[in-house]
Amino acid sequence: MKRIYVLTMLVGLLMPSLTYATDGYFGVGYGAQNKGLAGAGIAWYKNSLINGNPAAHVFLGKQYQLGVGFFNPNRQYTVSGNPSMMPGTMGLMPGTVESDSKLFVVPNIGANWMLNDKSSLSAVLFGNGGMNTNYPTMTFGDQSSSTTGVDLAQMFLGLTYSRKLSEKHSLGLTVLGTYQYFEANGLGMFGEFGMSSNPEKLTGNGHDNSFGVGLKIGYLGQLTDALSVGASYQPKINMSTFDEYAGLFAEQGDFDIPENFTIGLAYQINEKLTAMFDYKRINYSGVASIANPIDPMALPPAFMNPDGSFTPNPNHVPLGADNGSGFGWQDINVYKLGLEYDKGNSWVFRGGFSHNDQPIPESEVIFNMLAPGVIENHISLGCSKAFGESGRALHLAMVYALPASVKGYNPFDFDPEQAMQGNMVPNQTIELEMNQFELEIAFTF
């Protein structure tokens, strides 16, 4: 118990540096073994302890694991075209700006205890996801902050009961205690333009906290000697609101964790080689602050007339309102393929590929300058080295997220000549770009 307490304290100290942005803002995988497969393996019990299939834990035996990941996201935006400088518009300075804060530490710990030969209990602590940007410039012209960006992180505490239904089939249930924090800076101009329902709760209020409790259920079955099937389902987790950012996020600061599910197969090609395929669905559309699209016709409190006067907008919906604009993310499908090769002599090698739909439409680029989760493809490599017969093993995984980009228009700035004729033609383009590298090391015993 003393050992587990020390490991928990270690994770608590490292928590402030946790962030992710891979399958949207979910991790591509969890734990070094699973990341070596690019997150595949919902039907492969061996790598399931850290946020894997709850039903698989009963096959693990008594096991402890400690891991730490080093995450390097590289994010930038490019604005093309000069701002119109017309009254009532929000033009951006042209050029390319890279985000600072390029290295994050992401820890995880887990333990699984056998209650008897048919059931187990486990406890894990891990980072689920998040997003971070820290641009060294006044992107949106907020004179009160020299930087612009957001910082969102999530930590899960999972308690899992796993039970065999028979020798080849099992079920599992995880209770998830969830903590997340958020901070935003450099968004004051949205308040000055009357776009927020509560400008005092829009930006620059430090880190705010949010809590929630959720569930995850899983099934694992061995259909033949070579073929296994697995599935897990996690309903949407209702979180407490970010009160300090009630004027930014839709529904007065609400930021829930989306519903998601995974199904997959594992096929043992021979004694040494196993292939895995997973399909994952993340339903961002169930969370208004993530999914609500930006509506340029509803967000400004007034429209500018060709003669320069303003007419109040009867359809105005400010940030923070129930139907307020969010990041406009779409639901995504994720496809994962992994290979695990047991070479013998205590060595295991892994490789994987993951592809997901693009969550960010071209129409939503301006707010997603803060959260450019545009990654679509990951490749991974990993290995494990066992030591003796005691169950001790060292694991290594490397994940590279291939460069990706999304390009669209700034909906708050218009071509001056066209605007004088009553035609609101976009004046600037915005391109979001990102790539990532991650290295994780873990030890099991």
C-alpha positions in Angstrom: 0.0 0.0 0.0 2.9 2.3 0.7 4.3 1.7 -2.7 0.9 2.5 -4.4 0.6 5.7 -2.3 4.0 6.9 -3.4 3.2 6.2 -7.1 -0.1 8.1 -6.7 1.7 11.1 -5.2 4.1 11.0 -8.2 1.3 11.2 -10.7 -0.3 14.0 -8.7 2.9 16.1 -8.9 3.1 15.5 -12.7 -0.6 16.2 -13.4 -0.2 19.9 -14.2 1.9 19.1 -17.3 -0.6 16.6 -18.8 -2.0 17.2 -22.2 -3.0 15.3 -25.4 -4.4 15.9 -28.8 -4.5 12.7 -31.0 -7.8 11.0 -31.8 -9.4 14.4 -31.7 -8.4 15.2 -28.1 -8.4 11.5 -26.9 -5.2 9.6 -26.6 -4.3 7.4 -29.5 -3.6 4.6 -27.0 -3.2 4.1 -23.2 -0.1 2.5 -21.6 3.2 1.8 -23.4 2.1 -1.7 -24.7 -1.2 -0.3 -26.2 0.5 2.7 -27.7 3.0 0.4 -29.4 0.0 -1.0 -31.3 -1.3 2.6 -32.1 -4.2 1.9 -29.7 -5.4 -1.4 -31.2 -6.1 -4.4 -29.0 -9.6 -4.2 -27.5 -9.8 -8.0 -28.1 -6.2 -8.6 -26.8 -6.1 -9.0 -23.0 -2.3 -8.7 -22.5 -2.1 -4.9 -22.9 -5.4 -3.9 -21.3 -4.5 -2.6 -17.8 -4.3 1.1 -18.5 -7.8 2.1 -19.8 -8.2 -1.0 -22.0 -11.1 -3.4 -22.1 -12.5 -3.8 -18.6 -13.4 -7.4 -19.3 -9.8 -8.3 -20.0 -8.4 -7.6 -16.5 -9.4 -10.9 -15.1 -7.0 -12.7 -17.5 -4.0 -10.5 -16.4 -3.3 -12.0 -13.0 -1.8 -9.9 -10.2 0.0 -7.0 -11.9 1.3 -3.5 -11.2 2.4 -1.0 -13.8 4.0 2.4 -13.8 4.5 4.4 -17.0 5.5 7.9 -18.1 5.1 9.4 -21.5 7.0 12.3 -23.1 4.6 14.1 -25.6 5.8 16.6 -28.2 3.0 18.3 -30.1 4.0 20.9 -32.8 1.2 23.3 -33.6 1.0 26.4 -35.7 -1.5 28.6 -37.7 -1.0 30.7 -40.8 -3.1 33.7 -41.6 -3.1 34.9 -45.2 -4.5 38.3 -46.4 -4.4 41.7 -44.7 -7.2 42.6 -42.3 -9.8 44.9 -43.8 -9.7 47.3 -40.7 -13.5 48.0 -41.2 -15.5 48.8 -38.1 -17.2 45.8 -36.6 -14.8 43.3 -38.1 -12.1 41.2 -36.4 -9.2 40.9 -38.8 -6.1 38.9 -37.8 -2.5 39.8 -38.3 -1.1 37.9 -41.3 1.8 35.4 -40.8 2.7 32.1 -39.3 2.8 31.7 -35.5 4.0 28.5 -33.7 2.7 27.5 -30.3 5.2 27.3 -27.4 5.0 24.6 -24.7 6.2 21.7 -26.9 7.0 19.1 -24.3 4.6 17.5 -21.8 5.0 14.7 -19.3 2.1 12.2 -19.2 2.2 9.6 -16.3 0.0 6.6 -15.6 -0.1 3.9 -12.9 -2.2 0.8 -12.5 -2.7 -2.3 -10.3 -4.8 -5.5 -10.8 -5.6 -8.0 -8.0 -7.2 -11.4 -8.4 -10.1 -11.8 -6.0 -10.3 -15.5 -7.0 -9.8 -17.5 -10.1 -12.9 -16.0 -11.8 -12.8 -12.3 -10.8 -10.4 -9.4 -10.4 -10.3 -5.8 -9.1 -8.1 -3.1 -10.5 -7.3 0.6 -10.0 -5.7 2.8 -12.6 -4.8 6.5 -12.8 -4.2 7.9 -16.3 -4.5 11.0 -18.5 -7.4 10.6 -20.9 -7.0 13.6 -23.2 -6.8 17.3 -23.6 -5.5 20.2 -25.7 -3.0 23.0 -25.3 -1.9 26.0 -27.2 0.3 28.8 -26.1 0.9 31.3 -28.9 3.4 34.1 -28.1 1.3 36.8 -29.6 -2.0 38.7 -29.3 -3.7 36.5 -31.9 -7.1 38.1 -31.4 -5.9 41.6 -30.4 -6.4 41.2 -26.7 -4.2 44.0 -25.2 -4.5 42.5 -21.7 -2.6 39.4 -22.5 0.7 39.0 -24.4 -0.1 35.4 -25.2 -3.1 33.5 -26.6 -4.2 30.0 -26.0 -6.0 27.4 -23.9 -4.9 24.6 -21.5 -7.3 21.6 -21.1 -6.3 18.4 -19.3 -8.2 15.4 -18.0 -7.2 12.8 -15.5 -9.2 9.6 -14.8 -9.3 7.3 -11.8 -10.7 3.9 -12.9 -11.9 1.2 -10.6 -12.7 -2.0 -12.5 -14.4 -5.3 -11.6 -13.8 -8.0 -14.2 -15.4 -11.5 -14.1 -15.2 -14.6 -16.2 -18.5 -15.9 -17.5 -16.7 -19.1 -18.6 -13.1 -20.0 -19.4 -13.3 -18.0 -22.7 -15.7 -15.2 -22.1 -15.8 -12.3 -19.6 -17.4 -9.0 -18.7 -16.0 -5.9 -16.9 -17.3 -2.7 -15.4 -15.2 0.4 -14.7 -16.3 3.3 -12.5 -14.5 6.4 -13.7 -13.8 9.4 -11.4 -12.9 12.3 -13.7 -11.1 15.5 -13.1 -10.3 18.2 -15.6 -8.9 21.7 -15.6 -9.1 24.5 -18.1 -7.6 28.0 -18.7 -7.9 30.5 -21.5 -6.0 33.6 -22.3 -6.0 36.3 -25.0 -9.8 36.2 -25.9 -10.8 39.5 -24.5 -11.7 41.0 -27.9 -14.7 38.6 -28.1 -16.0 40.3 -25.0 -15.3 43.8 -26.3 -17.2 43.0 -29.5 -20.2 41.9 -27.5 -19.9 38.3 -28.5 -19.9 36.8 -24.9 -22.9 36.4 -22.6 -20.6 37.0 -19.7 -17.4 38.9 -20.6 -16.1 38.6 -17.0 -16.1 34.8 -17.4 -14.5 34.6 -20.8 -10.8 34.7 -20.5 -7.8 35.2 -18.2 -9.4 33.7 -15.1 -6.6 31.2 -14.4 -7.2 27.4 -14.1 -10.7 26.3 -13.3 -11.7 22.8 -12.2 -14.4 20.3 -13.2 -15.4 16.9 -11.8 -17.6 14.0 -12.9 -18.3 10.3 -12.5 -18.8 7.9 -15.4 -18.9 4.2 -16.4 -17.2 2.0 -18.9 -18.4 -1.6 -19.7 -16.6 -4.3 -21.7 -16.8 -7.8 -23.1 -14.1 -10.2 -24.2 -14.7 -13.5 -25.9 -12.4 -16.2 -27.5 -14.5 -17.5 -30.4 -11.9 -20.0 -31.6 -8.4 -21.0 -30.6 -7.1 -18.2 -32.8 -9.8 -15.6 -32.9 -11.0 -13.3 -30.1 -13.5 -10.4 -30.1 -13.7 -7.5 -27.7 -15.9 -4.4 -27.2 -16.2 -1.5 -24.8 -18.7 1.3 -24.3 -18.4 4.5 -22.4 -21.5 6.8 -22.1 -21.1 10.5 -22.1 -19.8 11.7 -18.7 -21.6 14.7 -17.3 -19.0 17.1 -15.8 -19.5 20.0 -13.4 -19.3 23.4 -15.2 -16.2 25.6 -15.6 -17.8 28.5 -13.8 -14.8 30.8 -14.5 -15.4 30.3 -18.2 -19.2 30.4 -18.3 -19.0 33.2 -20.9 -16.9 31.1 -23.3 -18.2 27.5 -23.4 -21.8 26.8 -24.5 -24.3 26.0 -21.7 -22.7 28.4 -19.2 -19.3 26.6 -19.0 -20.3 23.0 -19.6 -17.6 20.7 -21.0 -18.7 17.1 -20.8 -16.7 14.0 -22.0 -18.1 12.5 -25.2 -19.7 9.1 -25.6 -17.4 6.6 -27.3 -17.3 2.9 -28.0 -14.8 0.4 -29.5 -15.2 -3.0 -31.1 -12.3 -5.2 -32.4 -10.8 -8.5 -33.3 -7.5 -10.2 -32.5 -6.3 -13.1 -34.6 -3.3 -15.2 -33.7 -1.7 -16.0 -37.1 0.7 -18.4 -35.5 2.3 -19.0 -32.1 4.4 -15.8 -32.3 2.4 -13.3 -34.4 -1.0 -11.7 -33.6 -2.9 -9.2 -35.7 -5.5 -6.8 -34.3 -8.1 -4.5 -35.8 -10.2 -2.0 -33.8 -13.0 0.3 -34.8 -13.7 3.2 -32.5 -16.4 5.9 -32.6 -16.2 9.2 -30.7 -19.4 11.2 -30.6 -18.3 14.8 -30.1 -21.8 15.9 -31.3 -23.2 15.1 -27.8 -21.2 17.9 -26.2 -22.4 21.4 -27.2 -19.2 23.3 -26.2 -17.2 20.9 -28.5 -19.7 20.4 -31.3 -21.7 23.6 -31.8 -20.6 25.2 -35.0 -19.7 28.9 -35.4 -22.6 30.8 -37.0 -21.2 34.2 -38.3 -24.8 35.4 -38.8 -25.7 34.7 -35.2 -22.6 35.7 -33.3 -22.2 39.4 -34.0 -24.6 41.5 -31.9 -25.1 43.9 -34.8 -24.6 44.0 -38.6 -22.8 46.8 -40.4 -24.8 48.5 -43.2 -23.1 49.6 -46.5 -23.3 53.2 -45.2 -21.3 52.3 -42.1 -24.2 52.3 -39.6 -25.1 49.3 -37.5 -28.4 47.3 -37.2 -29.0 45.1 -34.2 -28.8 41.4 -35.0 -32.2 39.8 -33.9 -30.6 36.3 -34.2 -27.6 37.0 -32.0 -26.5 34.1 -29.8 -23.5 34.9 -27.6 -20.7 32.7 -26.4 -21.7 30.8 -23.3 -25.4 30.6 -24.2 -27.1 27.2 -24.6 -26.7 27.4 -28.3 -23.5 29.4 -28.2 -20.7 28.7 -30.7 -18.2 25.9 -29.9 -15.4 24.3 -31.7 -17.6 22.8 -34.4 -16.1 19.3 -34.1 -17.7 16.4 -35.9 -18.2 12.8 -34.8 -15.2 10.7 -35.9 -14.6 7.1 -36.8 -11.2 5.7 -35.8 -9.6 2.6 -37.5 -6.6 0.9 -35.8 -4.4 -2.0 -37.0 -1.7 -3.6 -34.8 0.7 -6.4 -35.0 2.4 -8.1 -32.0 5.3 -10.5 -32.5 6.6 -12.6 -29.6 10.2 -13.3 -30.7 11.0 -15.5 -27.7 13.9 -15.1 -25.4 11.7 -12.6 -23.4 11.4 -10.1 -26.3 8.0 -8.9 -27.8 7.8 -6.4 -30.7 4.8 -4.3 -31.7 3.8 -2.0 -34.5 0.6 -0.2 -35.4 -1.3 2.3 -37.6 -4.3 4.4 -36.7 -6.5 6.6 -38.9 -9.3 8.8 -37.9 -11.7 11.2 -39.6 -10.9 14.9 -39.6 -12.9 16.4 -36.6 -12.5 20.0 -37.7 -14.4 21.3 -40.8 -13.0 24.1 -42.9 -15.7 26.4 -41.7 -14.5 26.1 -38.1 -10.8 27.1 -38.3 -10.9 30.4 -36.4 -11.9 29.0 -32.9 -9.8 25.9 -33.6 -6.7 28.1 -33.7 -7.0 27.5 -30.0 -7.4 23.7 -30.3 -5.9 22.5 -33.7 -6.6 18.8 -33.3 -6.3 18.1 -37.0 -4.2 14.9 -36.8 -5.6 12.0 -38.8 -2.8 9.4 -39.0 -0.5 7.7 -36.5 2.3 5.2 -36.9 3.8 3.4 -33.9 6.5 1.0 -32.8 7.1 -0.7 -29.5 8.8 -3.5 -27.6 8.9 -5.3 -24.3 11.7 -7.1 -22.5 10.8 -9.5 -19.7 13.2 -10.2 -16.8 13.1 -13.8 -15.4 9.9 -15.5 -14.3 8.7 -12.9 -11.8 6.5 -11.0 -14.2 8.8 -8.0 -14.4 9.0 -6.4 -17.8 10.2 -3.1 -19.3 8.1 -1.6 -22.2 8.8 1.1 -24.8 6.6 2.7 -27.3 7.1 5.4 -29.9 4.2 7.1 -31.7 4.5 9.6 -34.6 1.4 11.6 -35.7 1.9 12.5 -39.3 1.6 16.2 -40.3 -1.9 17.3 -41.0 -3.6 20.6 -41.8 -7.0 22.2 -42.3 -7.6 25.5 -44.2 -10.6 27.8 -44.1 -11.8 31.4 -43.9 -11.9 34.0 -41.1 -15.7 34.6 -40.8 -15.2 37.9 -38.9 -13.4 39.9 -41.6 -14.6 40.8 -45.1 -13.4 42.2 -48.4 -13.9 46.0 -48.0 -15.1 46.7 -51.6 -17.6 43.8 -51.5 -18.8 44.8 -48.1 -19.7 48.3 -49.2 -22.0 46.7 -51.8 -23.6 44.5 -49.1 -21.7 41.3 -50.1 -19.9 39.7 -47.1 -17.0 38.0 -48.9 -14.3 36.5 -46.6 -11.1 38.5 -46.7 -8.6 36.2 -44.9 -7.7 32.5 -44.9 -6.5 30.5 -41.8 -4.5 27.3 -42.0 -4.0 25.0 -39.0 -1.1 22.6 -39.0 0.1 20.0 -36.5 2.3 17.0 -36.0 3.3 15.0 -32.9 5.8 12.7 -31.4 5.5 10.6 -28.3 7.8 8.3 -26.3 6.5 6.2 -23.4 8.4 3.9 -21.0 6.6 1.6 -18.6 7.5 -1.1 -16.1 5.3 -3.9 -14.9 5.8 -6.3 -12.0 
